[in-house]
Amino acid sequence: MLRLCNSTPYMGVSVYRSAFMPKSKPKIFNPIVNGLMQRFFSEKIKGNNETGSKKKSWPDQISDRQVKIAKLRNAVENGDPEALYNLANALFSINEVEAVKYLKRAAEKEHLSAMSKLGMLLYTGARGVEKNIKLGIELIKKAASEGDPDAILNLGYIYERGEGVKRDFIKAIELYKKIKAMGYVESREYIQRLSARLELEKLAEEGNADAQYELALLYLNVDVGDDAVTARELLFKAADQRHFEAKRLLIKLLCKGIGGPVNEPLAAALLVNLNEIEKECNPGILADMAIFYLTGTGFFQSPELALEYLEKAKNLGDDESEINIQKIKKEIINNPNADKILQGLKKNMWLGRPNE
């Protein structure tokens, strides 16, 4: 089967190896990845890092954990919130269902750290907890209002992400500044990043094409924005100002129907425009033209014209075009099953997220 793909994960088709690739990917802030919930295992971490202590064997660690859990089970008989919370932490690596049960009991007794952690589990739907954004935010807001550092940080992330609340970067910055004053120095990075984001928003509103493009990338990022409609609008604005990379990315969104309806004719027109701007001297754009003609995307289907564009790309030093030329000649030209092959190729040519 024809597979115009070598090792590139982006488009799923080698001739698209450069067509919609952004210059760089924005740095991601994720509360799980960045350790806001790492203190689920704080006791375990602390025990492994005590100064001068010899690392215990795995069986000894298991035995110690079992002893600790047994003691905590005895302590929770009186319903002590701290004991319930500590038992939940100890159980998370063994039995998540039971751990969540004790975490909920601690949160019901208004243990702030338990409320914050349970809130994030509800907000994200992690650890087997059924996702409930509204309840998660309520718990986090309550714990944050009582001064819990993790809750304040988590709430900042929620306002930054804008899921379940209206996105509010200024509010997020205020919360990050608050946690910074409490000693969480890492929040300085979050403050700087969001301040830069606000400046980017301002420049985009003023009509700066570069800012519109960069902001579109952020809106397409699932961890930062995940707002394809706004991203597409921004790309149209930047494309109207002849922003090259914005047109490239917009072509993909138009073909895949991201942020709006599929519009292959407009995508093809934009691609022709880019090819004219590059005066048929950009191998990546020429390869894009080839795949559009090969699959009939916005143009009439023509493997012969696809070969012509690949020949041009090859003559400009594109080695992969030669490989693709041979594949088309072998697997498409004069093949009675060519239509079926090309349908599969077109279906899979838009794999991956739009800004990867």
Buried (B, 14 or more C-beta within 10 A) or exposed (E): EBBBBEEBEBBBBBBBBBBBBBEEEBEEBBBEEBEBBEBBBEBBEEBEEEEEEEEEEEEEBEEEBEEBBEEBBEBBEEEBBBBBBBBBBBBBEEEBEEBBBBBBBBBBBEBBBBBBBBBBBBBBEEBEBEEBBEBBBBBBBBBBEEEBBBBBBBBBBBBBBBBBBEBBBEBBBBBBBBBBEEEBEEBEBBBEBBBEBEEBBEBBEEEBBBBBBBBBBBBBBEBBBBBBEBBBBBBBBBBEEEBBBBBBBBBBBBBBEBBEEEBBEBBBBBBBBBBEEBEBEBBBBBBBBBBBBBBBBBBEBBBEBBBBBBBBBBEBEBEBBBBBBEBBEEBBEEBEEBEEBBEBBBEBBBBBEBBB
